[in-house]
């Protein structure tokens, strides 16, 4: 049974993800982005003790390092030259830009990891199947196929190893041959499964009439209150971004990274938006402890 943030109406959950990604993309400041990453990591641990996040940590580290390395090598703008590499200036501004890109990537990936956990297929179809039945179903099938293909690849590799076929050892020509065989089996298996799914949907008359919903989600007063809070905070946050707060100026002059004045107000709003699920989870935990007494 869903509880806490996952118990909210699907529209509230989906709205949070849209607004949170928008705020992460707008507020390009290392102080803001660092706190966003910390809050989203805590959110992951609150949902499943970080089990899914741990599977993505290595990829996040590799991608972040790529941003940190490639950005200074391709962007040479800035007044603070640290050193020269192959006659190209490596500037402090470019390093900070690479850091901002890496933090943005980590924040968005950490946020999207929780999407499938909170926004289940039934909730997603509830929101979009009425207006876009084919596209919503296609989107959910596409998301489903990512972990499904991963499991099938592991199964095929295990079977191939039992037959003495390996894509990691042996001559290069032989490994390529075995790899192509793996892809062929994977595609054949997936296409066959797709045909069976299409036949099953056709037999059940999918799309011929109005779709019934297994879970009749209803928008309660509490959900409407949450929508007002999220939209109000985001509107204020966008106004702060329009004023230029929460965005670190790199060129032509490097702005200090320390927050001043009203930036703390918009930072608080930013934290409330990104940490909205944690507030809901904390509220549920407090209520649970109160009613247990």
C-alpha positions as CSV (number, residue, x, y, z in Angstrom):
1,X,0.0,0.0,0.0
2,X,1.3,3.5,-0.9
3,X,2.0,5.9,1.8
4,X,3.6,9.3,2.3
5,X,4.4,11.0,-1.0
6,X,3.3,8.0,-3.1
7,X,-0.2,8.2,-1.6
8,X,-0.8,11.6,-3.2
9,X,-2.9,12.0,-6.4
10,X,-0.9,11.0,-9.6
11,X,-1.2,14.6,-10.9
12,X,0.4,16.0,-7.8
13,X,3.3,13.5,-8.1
14,X,3.8,14.2,-11.8
15,X,3.6,18.0,-11.2
16,X,6.3,17.7,-8.6
17,X,8.7,16.0,-11.0
18,X,8.1,18.5,-13.8
19,X,8.5,21.5,-11.5
20,X,11.6,20.0,-9.7
21,X,13.4,19.4,-13.0
22,X,12.5,23.0,-14.1
23,X,14.0,24.4,-10.9
24,X,17.1,22.3,-11.2
25,X,17.6,23.5,-14.8
26,X,17.0,27.2,-14.0
27,X,19.0,27.6,-10.8
28,X,22.6,27.1,-12.0
29,X,24.4,27.8,-8.8
30,X,26.8,25.3,-7.0
31,X,25.2,26.1,-3.6
32,X,21.7,25.4,-4.9
33,X,22.6,22.3,-6.9
34,X,24.6,20.8,-4.1
35,X,21.7,21.0,-1.7
36,X,19.4,19.6,-4.4
37,X,21.6,16.6,-4.8
38,X,21.7,16.0,-1.0
39,X,18.0,16.3,-0.7
40,X,17.3,13.9,-3.6
41,X,19.8,11.4,-2.2
42,X,17.9,11.5,1.1
43,X,14.7,11.0,-0.8
44,X,16.0,7.9,-2.5
45,X,17.0,6.4,0.9
46,X,13.6,7.3,2.3
47,X,11.9,5.3,-0.5
48,X,14.0,2.1,-0.8
49,X,17.2,2.6,1.4
50,X,19.0,3.7,-1.8
51,X,18.9,0.3,-3.4
52,X,18.2,1.7,-6.9
53,X,20.5,4.6,-6.5
54,X,23.5,2.4,-5.7
55,X,23.1,0.7,-9.1
56,X,23.5,4.1,-10.8
57,X,26.4,5.5,-8.7
58,X,29.2,4.3,-10.9
59,X,27.6,5.7,-14.1
60,X,27.0,9.1,-12.3
61,X,30.6,9.3,-11.3
62,X,31.9,8.5,-14.8
63,X,29.5,11.0,-16.5
64,X,30.3,13.7,-13.9
65,X,34.1,13.2,-14.4
66,X,33.5,13.5,-18.2
67,X,31.8,16.8,-17.7
68,X,34.5,18.1,-15.3
69,X,37.2,17.1,-17.7
70,X,35.7,17.9,-21.1
71,X,34.2,21.3,-20.3
72,X,37.5,23.0,-19.5
73,X,39.0,21.4,-22.6
74,X,36.3,22.8,-24.9
75,X,35.4,26.0,-23.2
76,X,38.3,28.5,-22.8
77,X,36.4,31.6,-21.8
78,X,37.2,33.3,-18.6
79,X,39.6,35.8,-17.0
80,X,41.2,33.4,-14.4
81,X,43.6,31.2,-16.3
82,X,44.9,28.4,-14.1
83,X,47.3,26.8,-16.5
84,X,47.9,26.0,-20.2
85,X,47.4,22.5,-21.7
86,X,48.5,22.0,-25.3
87,X,48.5,25.8,-25.8
88,X,44.9,26.0,-24.6
89,X,44.0,28.0,-21.5
90,X,42.3,26.1,-18.7
91,X,40.2,28.7,-16.8
92,X,38.6,28.7,-13.4
93,X,35.3,29.7,-15.0
94,X,35.3,26.7,-17.3
95,X,36.0,24.4,-14.3
96,X,33.0,25.9,-12.4
97,X,30.9,25.5,-15.5
98,X,31.9,21.8,-15.7
99,X,31.0,21.5,-12.0
100,X,27.6,23.0,-12.6
101,X,26.9,20.6,-15.5
102,X,28.0,17.6,-13.4
103,X,25.8,18.7,-10.4
104,X,22.8,19.3,-12.7
105,X,23.3,15.8,-14.3
106,X,23.6,14.1,-10.9
107,X,20.5,16.0,-9.5
108,X,18.3,15.1,-12.5
109,X,19.4,11.4,-12.6
110,X,18.9,11.1,-8.8
111,X,15.4,12.6,-9.2
112,X,14.4,10.4,-12.2
113,X,15.5,7.2,-10.4
114,X,12.6,7.8,-8.0
115,X,10.1,8.4,-10.8
116,X,9.3,4.8,-11.5
117,X,9.0,4.1,-7.8
118,X,6.5,6.9,-7.2
119,X,4.8,7.2,-10.6
120,X,3.8,3.6,-11.3
121,X,2.5,2.5,-14.7
122,X,-1.1,2.5,-13.5
123,X,-0.8,6.1,-12.3
124,X,0.9,7.2,-15.6
125,X,-1.9,5.6,-17.7
126,X,-4.5,7.1,-15.4
127,X,-3.2,10.6,-16.2
128,X,-2.6,10.3,-20.0
129,X,-4.5,7.4,-21.4
130,X,-7.7,9.5,-21.8
131,X,-6.0,12.0,-24.1
132,X,-3.1,10.0,-25.5
133,X,-3.9,6.3,-25.1
134,X,-1.4,5.0,-27.7
135,X,1.4,7.3,-26.7
136,X,1.0,6.8,-23.0
137,X,1.0,3.0,-23.5
138,X,4.0,3.2,-25.8
139,X,5.9,5.3,-23.2
140,X,5.2,2.8,-20.4
141,X,6.2,-0.1,-22.6
142,X,9.4,1.6,-23.5
143,X,10.3,2.3,-19.9
144,X,9.5,-1.4,-19.1
145,X,11.8,-2.7,-21.8
146,X,14.9,-1.1,-20.4
147,X,15.1,-3.3,-17.3
148,X,13.5,-6.2,-19.2
149,X,16.2,-6.2,-21.9
150,X,18.9,-6.0,-19.2
151,X,17.5,-9.1,-17.5
152,X,17.3,-10.9,-20.8
153,X,20.9,-10.1,-21.7
154,X,22.1,-11.6,-18.5
155,X,20.1,-14.7,-19.1
156,X,21.4,-15.1,-22.7
157,X,25.0,-14.5,-21.6
158,X,24.5,-17.2,-18.9
159,X,23.2,-19.7,-21.5
160,X,26.0,-18.9,-23.9
161,X,28.6,-19.4,-21.3
162,X,27.1,-22.9,-20.7
163,X,27.6,-23.6,-24.4
164,X,31.2,-22.3,-24.4
165,X,30.4,-19.0,-26.1
166,X,31.8,-15.8,-24.6
167,X,31.9,-12.2,-25.5
168,X,34.6,-11.3,-23.0
169,X,37.3,-13.8,-23.8
170,X,38.9,-15.4,-26.8
171,X,40.0,-13.9,-30.2
172,X,38.4,-10.6,-31.3
173,X,36.8,-12.1,-34.3
174,X,35.2,-14.9,-32.2
175,X,34.0,-12.4,-29.6
176,X,32.4,-10.3,-32.3
177,X,30.7,-13.3,-33.7
178,X,29.3,-14.3,-30.3
179,X,28.2,-10.7,-29.6
180,X,26.2,-10.6,-32.9
181,X,24.6,-13.9,-32.0
182,X,23.7,-12.4,-28.6
183,X,22.1,-9.4,-30.2
184,X,20.2,-11.6,-32.7
185,X,18.7,-13.8,-29.9
186,X,17.8,-10.7,-27.9
187,X,16.0,-9.0,-30.8
188,X,14.2,-12.1,-31.8
189,X,13.1,-12.7,-28.3
190,X,11.9,-9.1,-27.9
191,X,10.1,-9.0,-31.2
192,X,8.3,-12.2,-30.4
193,X,7.3,-10.9,-27.1
194,X,6.1,-7.7,-28.7
195,X,3.9,-9.6,-31.2
196,X,2.4,-11.6,-28.3
197,X,1.7,-8.4,-26.4
198,X,0.0,-6.8,-29.5
199,X,-2.2,-9.9,-30.0
200,X,-3.2,-10.0,-26.4
201,X,-4.2,-6.3,-26.5
202,X,-6.1,-6.8,-29.7
203,X,-8.0,-9.8,-28.2
204,X,-8.9,-7.6,-25.2
205,X,-10.2,-4.8,-27.5
206,X,-7.7,-2.2,-26.3
207,X,-8.6,1.3,-27.7
208,X,-12.0,0.4,-29.1
209,X,-13.9,2.1,-26.3
210,X,-13.4,4.2,-23.2
211,X,-10.8,2.7,-21.0
212,X,-11.8,1.6,-17.5
213,X,-9.5,2.3,-14.6
214,X,-8.5,-0.3,-12.1
215,X,-7.7,2.3,-9.4
216,X,-10.2,5.3,-9.4
217,X,-7.8,8.0,-8.1
218,X,-9.8,11.0,-6.8
219,X,-8.4,14.5,-6.3
220,X,-9.1,15.4,-2.6
221,X,-8.8,18.7,-0.9
222,X,-5.4,17.8,0.4
223,X,-4.2,17.2,-3.1
224,X,-5.5,20.5,-4.3
225,X,-3.7,22.2,-1.4
226,X,-0.5,20.5,-2.4
227,X,-0.9,21.7,-6.0
228,X,-1.4,25.3,-4.8
229,X,1.7,25.1,-2.6
230,X,3.9,23.7,-5.4
231,X,2.7,26.1,-8.1
232,X,2.9,29.1,-5.7
233,X,6.5,28.2,-4.6
234,X,7.6,27.5,-8.2
235,X,6.1,30.8,-9.4
236,X,8.0,32.7,-6.7
237,X,11.1,30.7,-7.6
238,X,10.8,31.5,-11.3
239,X,10.4,35.2,-10.3
240,X,13.7,35.0,-8.3
241,X,15.4,33.4,-11.3
242,X,14.1,36.2,-13.5
243,X,15.6,38.7,-11.1
244,X,19.0,36.9,-11.6
245,X,19.2,35.3,-8.1
246,X,20.4,31.7,-7.8
247,X,22.3,31.9,-11.1
248,X,26.1,32.2,-10.8
249,X,27.5,34.7,-13.4
250,X,30.8,33.4,-14.8
251,X,31.5,35.8,-17.6
252,X,32.6,38.5,-18.2
253,X,33.3,38.7,-14.4
254,X,33.2,35.8,-12.0
255,X,30.5,36.4,-9.3
256,X,31.2,35.3,-5.7
257,X,29.6,32.0,-4.8
258,X,28.4,33.2,-1.4
259,X,24.7,34.0,-1.2
260,X,23.7,37.5,-0.3
261,X,20.4,39.2,0.8
262,X,17.3,38.0,-0.9
263,X,19.1,35.0,-2.5
264,X,18.6,33.2,0.9
265,X,14.9,33.7,0.5
266,X,14.8,32.1,-2.9
267,X,17.2,29.4,-1.7
268,X,14.7,28.5,1.0
269,X,11.9,28.3,-1.6
270,X,14.2,26.2,-3.8
271,X,14.8,23.8,-0.9
272,X,11.1,23.6,-0.1
273,X,10.3,22.6,-3.8
274,X,13.1,20.0,-4.2
275,X,12.5,18.6,-0.7
276,X,8.7,18.6,-1.0
277,X,8.5,14.7,-0.9
278,X,10.6,14.7,2.3
279,X,8.3,17.2,3.9
280,X,5.3,14.9,3.1
281,X,7.2,11.8,4.3
282,X,8.2,13.6,7.5
283,X,4.6,14.7,8.1
284,X,3.3,11.2,7.7
285,X,6.0,9.8,10.0
286,X,5.1,12.4,12.7
287,X,1.4,11.6,12.4
288,X,2.1,7.8,12.6
289,X,4.1,8.3,15.8
290,X,1.4,10.4,17.3
291,X,-1.4,7.9,16.5
292,X,0.7,5.0,17.8
293,X,0.6,6.5,21.3
